């Protein structure tokens, strides 16, 4: 993963930044969840994914795959 570029949207970057602020102790997890627009429970899940997988955890699992509803 070293040197690998991870394309993130503005929304994903905001989530990462706010979770880093939670980690440092500048804001609470509840405040971060409100700023992101998710409930406290979902904010806990986002924080856990960041701890386990890092920034790649913010990227949706289907990113880069073709849609199942595409036309042939």
N, C-alpha and C positions, 0 to 999 in steps of 0.2 A: 504494500500500500504506500510505501515511501515514494514520493515523487509523482504519485498518481494524481491527475487533475480530477476534481469532483465538480461537475457543473451543478450549481444550485440556483434556484430562483430567489427573488427578493424575499418571498415569504419564508422560504427555508432558511435563508441567512438571518432573518429577523428571529426566527425560532432559536437558531443556534446562539445568536448574540444574547438573547434574553436568558437562555438556560445557563450560559456562562456567567451572567450577572447573578443568577440564583446560586450557582456553585461558589462564587466569591463571597456571597452574602450581602450584596448591595440591595437586592429586592427579594421578596418572598416568592415561593412557588405559586401561591394564589394570585399575587399581582402579575406574575409572568403569564399565567393562564388567562387572566382577564385581558392583558394586552395582546396576546396571540388570538384570543377569541375562542378559547376552549375552556372546558370545566377543569376544576382542580384535579380530578381523577385522570383526565386525558393528559394534563400537564405532567403528572407523575409518570405516565407511560412514556411520554416524549423524553423526559429526563433519563429514565431507565435505558431506553434504546440508545441514547447518546453515550451513556456510560459503557454499554456493551459493544456497540459497533462504531462509535465515533460519528463523524459527519455523514458517513454513508448511510447511517440509520435514518436520516431525514428524507432520503430519496425514496419515493414510492416503489414498491416491489415490482410493478409492471412497467416501469420506465424502460423504454427501449424495445419493448415487445410489441408486435402488431396486435391490433384490436381483434377480439373474437367476433365483432360485429362488422368487420370490414367487408366490402363487396369484392367478389372475385373478378 
